[in-house]
Amino acid sequence: MEWPEGSKVEIIEGLITVSPSPAHRHNVIAGRTQRRLYPVIPGEWEIFQTQSISVPARLGMLIPDLLVMPVQEHLEEDSCVPAALAELVVEVTSKSNARHDRVSKAPAYATARIPLHLLIDRWAPGGPTVTLYAEPKDDVYRVLSAVKSGDPLKLPAPFDVTIDTGELPVD
């Protein structure tokens, strides 16, 4: 099928979802977060911004804003990566997709046993927040840390880095 150029196409809970390309501030947040992660990841890991991951148990093909995982030289060029290979996924909400990022994607990531899920939510009802989820069990994560935008957030091992969320634009 053909999609609008620049759009992001995912399968969330079995439904094809087409989102517009991210706005500039969204990309700035992803880029600054990525910059904080590079110095602390092992050399055989990489950070991807456009990598599709598959979660067959949830009828999903998702594209997190950032995906941290060991490089897999043996995978096909055009294939989805099994979500179970991920060490961390980062979602940055946009006004148009906030519900998917908050509600629909987390259970898929937990089902795939991705150890850490970071949600940077500029559009949270109580104001911008950053939430770190960990310890996936079935389709649920435990909230490891939740801060208001502007407060520091520490990622545990294997990252052991504090992200200054004040560096992330909120408006």
C-alpha positions in Angstrom: 0.0 0.0 0.0 1.1 3.6 -0.5 1.1 6.0 2.4 1.4 9.8 2.5 5.0 10.7 2.2 6.6 11.4 5.6 3.9 9.6 7.5 4.5 7.1 10.2 2.6 3.8 9.7 2.2 1.4 12.6 0.0 -1.5 13.5 -1.3 -0.9 17.0 -3.4 -3.7 18.5 -4.1 -5.0 15.0 -5.2 -1.7 13.6 -3.2 0.2 10.9 -2.5 3.7 12.3 -1.1 6.5 10.2 0.4 9.5 11.9 1.8 12.7 10.5 5.6 13.1 10.6 6.8 14.5 13.9 7.1 18.2 14.5 10.4 19.9 15.0 10.2 20.1 18.8 9.3 16.4 18.9 12.5 15.6 17.0 14.6 18.0 19.2 13.4 16.0 22.3 14.3 12.7 20.7 17.7 14.0 19.6 18.6 15.4 23.0 17.5 12.2 24.7 19.6 10.2 22.2 22.6 12.4 22.9 22.4 11.6 26.6 22.2 7.9 25.9 25.1 7.5 23.4 28.0 7.9 26.0 26.5 5.1 28.2 25.6 2.3 25.8 27.9 -0.5 25.0 29.8 -0.3 21.7 27.8 -3.2 20.2 24.5 -1.4 20.8 22.8 1.3 18.7 20.1 3.8 19.0 17.5 3.8 16.2 14.9 6.5 15.4 13.0 4.8 12.6 13.3 1.0 13.3 10.1 -1.0 13.2 9.7 -3.6 15.9 7.3 -6.5 15.8 5.1 -7.7 18.7 3.1 -10.6 17.3 1.4 -11.4 20.6 -0.2 -8.0 20.5 -0.8 -7.9 16.7 1.7 -5.0 16.6 4.3 -3.4 14.4 5.5 -0.3 16.2 8.0 2.4 15.6 9.2 3.9 18.8 10.8 7.3 18.7 14.0 5.8 20.0 15.0 2.2 20.2 18.1 1.0 22.0 19.3 -2.5 21.2 22.3 -4.6 20.3 23.1 -4.4 16.6 21.8 -7.5 14.8 24.0 -8.0 11.7 22.1 -11.1 10.6 18.6 -9.5 10.3 17.1 -8.7 6.9 17.5 -5.1 5.8 13.8 -4.4 5.4 12.5 -6.5 8.2 11.0 -5.6 11.5 13.2 -6.3 14.5 11.7 -8.6 17.1 10.7 -6.3 20.0 12.3 -8.7 22.5 15.7 -7.6 21.3 15.2 -4.0 22.7 16.7 -2.8 25.9 14.9 0.5 26.0 12.1 2.2 24.0 11.4 5.9 24.1 8.1 7.5 23.1 7.7 11.2 22.8 4.0 12.2 22.6 2.6 14.4 19.9 -0.7 16.0 20.2 -2.1 13.7 17.6 -0.8 10.4 19.0 -0.6 11.0 22.7 -3.3 8.4 23.5 -1.5 5.7 21.5 1.8 6.5 23.2 0.3 6.5 26.7 -2.3 3.7 26.5 -1.8 1.4 23.5 1.9 1.0 23.1 3.0 0.3 26.7 1.2 -3.0 27.0 2.8 -4.2 23.7 6.2 -3.2 25.0 5.6 -4.9 28.3 4.3 -8.1 26.5 7.6 -8.1 24.6 9.5 -7.9 27.9 11.4 -4.7 26.9 13.1 -3.9 30.2 12.7 -0.1 30.1 10.1 2.2 28.5 10.6 5.9 28.8 7.5 8.1 28.0 8.2 11.8 27.4 4.7 13.3 27.6 4.5 17.0 26.6 0.7 16.7 26.5 0.0 15.0 29.9 -3.3 16.3 31.4 -1.5 17.6 34.5 1.4 19.2 32.6 4.4 17.8 30.8 5.9 14.7 32.5 8.5 12.1 32.0 7.8 8.6 33.2 10.1 5.6 33.3 8.5 2.2 33.2 10.3 -1.1 34.2 9.8 -4.6 35.4 7.3 -5.8 32.7 5.0 -8.5 33.7 2.4 -9.8 31.3 1.2 -6.6 29.6 1.9 -4.2 32.5 4.9 -2.2 33.6 5.7 -0.9 37.0 6.3 2.9 37.2 9.9 3.2 38.3 10.0 7.0 38.2 7.8 9.8 37.2 8.9 13.5 37.2 7.5 16.8 36.1 9.3 18.2 33.0 12.3 20.1 34.2 13.2 17.6 37.0 16.1 15.1 36.6 15.2 11.4 35.8 17.7 8.6 36.4 17.8 5.6 34.1 19.0 2.5 35.9 21.6 -0.1 34.8 22.7 -0.8 32.2 22.4 2.9 31.4 23.2 4.6 34.7 22.6 8.1 33.4 20.5 11.0 34.6 18.5 12.9 32.0 18.0 16.5 32.7 14.4 16.9 31.5 14.9 20.7 31.7 16.8 20.3 28.4 13.7 19.0 26.6 11.4 21.7 25.1 7.8 21.5 26.5 5.9 24.0 24.3 
